[in-house]
Amino acid sequence: MLLVYTSHIGTRFKYILQTLFGKETEITESKEKFLQYEGPKINYSVERITANECWIQPYGLLSETGISQQPISIFEYAGLKCFFAGEGDISFDIFSASFYLLSRYEEYLPHELDEYGRYAHTNSIAYKKNFLDIPLVNLWIMEIQKILPGWKPAPREFVFIPTYDIDIAYSYLHQPVWKNVLGFFRDLLKSDLDKVVERGNVYSGRKKDPFDTFDWIDQLHQHYQLHPIYFFLTIIKRGEYDKNLLARSKALQNLYKRLSLQYSAGLHPSWQSGTEECLLQKEINLLQRIIQKPIHLSRNHYLRFTLPHTYRRLIQAGITDDYSMAYSSINGFRASYALPYYWYDIEKEELTALQIHPFCYMEANSFFEQKYSAAEAAIEIQHYHDAVKKVNGEFITLFHNHFLTEQEQWMPWRKMYRDFLEKNFHPK
């Protein structure tokens, strides 16, 4: 058991201590108890108490309430970037700094929005100070373990969870006739004969729809013994950013039923549900009727969310686990953390039951935003795999079925994904 002394046990401190160190931790306000304890212990107060302790001097963020601009000055400890400097056996307040990053404190402050109205990654301290590509908080914890002899936290194993967002289930098949007719003439006018031939082959039944890669993905899961999660875009009406088949489509319903029988499934709340708030519950109810299972998992379409509003809505709608904690403009660790953790509502100063599952790699970021080739993306995804494995974290990837087609443009990406799995998860 790790004993931690502090002069004031507040909700922020209890939250971050439990998040970082788990249940094998006890907090006390009793100096006498702290002095008598002979096991591993941390003194989180303004001055040292005893020689056989790990002393961390509080910065003050955890004893505050509300949100205010915090001066951030970056320096290094044990070769890692850190902030909120203080005296002690480590030269910064790891608890305040971790709370700042995990709670997404900076996203409550005034900030610029990106072209889609989301928190722009360029605002973040992790991007500005060049530590977005590492799970910094996990690495801090590993360093503090080194100066706590005798403390052995509960063992934890590296976990890989492949996930898929079904934004567009089919390219041609099951689409409205008018849409295919317009598409045919558009491709013809653009002299895109490959598309013309492909569309004709699909409609005539000579070939599968190119976006129907689900059987191939299934084979990967079975071969490499993987347990994926599918997030289903379940739209009531189409929109500029919601282009999937309508939820009433029998073909879409059959696909969702089949996948949800084999794998874990969650909702991919539509873009429109972020504006028309009544749609969220309707989409949850509709998907539950389609797959005949309760829906508790969620990942927002385009990773569009704002704090605290979106998370409060998810909780109210019965969502228990959200997988949106990443950027849709660059890969990396948005919360600087590679394990699931519970969301802390800073405005209400309370711990919630919503569990956040941060992820760090999406193939669309590599291609559209970072302009990587498939070969460069292979290096990138391997980096993130290795970074998470180093800290025994939860490595979550996001791929789309329409990125894994046999179309000429996407064949290198299909191969990249298969090669990545073969390298790291070959069957035992």
C-alpha positions, 0 to 999 in steps of 0.5 A: 500500500502506498500512503500519501499525506496531504494537508487538504484532501480535495476532490481533485486530489482524490481523483488524480491520485486514484486515476494514476495509482489505483486502489493500492493507495491511501490518503491521510491528513494525519502527520502522525500516521504518516510518520509511523508508516514504514512502507512506501509513502509520498508527502504532498505538502509544502515542506518535507516531513521525514527523510524516508519519503518522496516529497512533492511540493504542491503547485496549487491547482488541486486545491483550487476550484473553477478554471483560470489561466495557468502559467506554463513553463516547460523544463525537463525532469529525468529527460521528460518535459514537465511543468508546474515546478516545485521543490522536492524529490521530483522537481514538479507537481506531477499530480497537478500537471497530470490533472491539467492534461487528463481533465483537458483543463486547457480546453475549458479556457478561451481557444481557437476553433478549427475549420469544423468548430472543434478545439484545434490541436494547435492550442494544446501545450502538448503540440506547442511543446512537442510531446504530443507523440508520447504518453507523457503522464504514463512516463512520469508515473514510471519515473516516480516508481523508481524513487518509491522502493517497495511500492509495487502497483498492480500488474498491468498488461499491454492491450490492443483494441482495433476499432472501426468507424462505419461512416460509409458502409457501401460506395455504390450498392444499396445507394438510391438509384438517382445517386448512382445515376448522377455519379455515373454521369459525373464520372463519365464527364470527368473521364474517370473510366475506372469509376464508371467500370467499377460502378457498373461491375458492382451494380451488375453483381460481377464484383463486390462493392469496394467499401464492403471490406468487412469479410476481409477485416473479419479474417484479420480478426480471426487470424490474429485473435483480435477483439475489435469495436465497431462504431456505427453511424446511424443517421435518420437523415443525410447531411453534409458530413453524414453520408452513410445509408439511412438507418432504415436501409435493410442492407445497413441494418443487416450489416450492423446486426451481423457485425454486432453479433460477432463484436462489441459495438457502439454508436457513432453519433452523427455530425447533426446530433452535435447541433440538433441535440434531440438526435443523439437519443433517437440515434441510440434508440434506433441502433438498439432496436436494429442490433437488439443490444443496449448501447453504452459505447460511443465515438463522435463522428469527426471526433466532434465534441466540446467540454463539458457539454458533449460528455454531459449529454453522453452521460445523460443518454446512458453512454458509459464509455467514450472513445473520442479522446483524440484529434481528427487533425493530427495523430498523438495523445490528446490527453497525454495518457494511454489508459482508460480513465474516468472523466472529471467535470471541472465546472461541477468539480465532480468525478463522473461515471463516464470512462474515457478511452483515449486513442492515438492513431487514425489512418485518416489523419496520416493520409488527409492531414499529415499527407503521409504515404502508406510507407510513412504511415507504417512507421508512424503506427509502429511508433505509437504501438511501441510507445503504448507498449512501453507503458503497458497501456491500451493501444487503440487504433481507428480505421475505416472500412473504405480505407481498406479496399482493393482499389488502386489508391488504397491497396498500399494502406490495406497492405500497411494494416495487414503488415502491421498486424502480422509484425506485432500480433502474429498468432501464438 
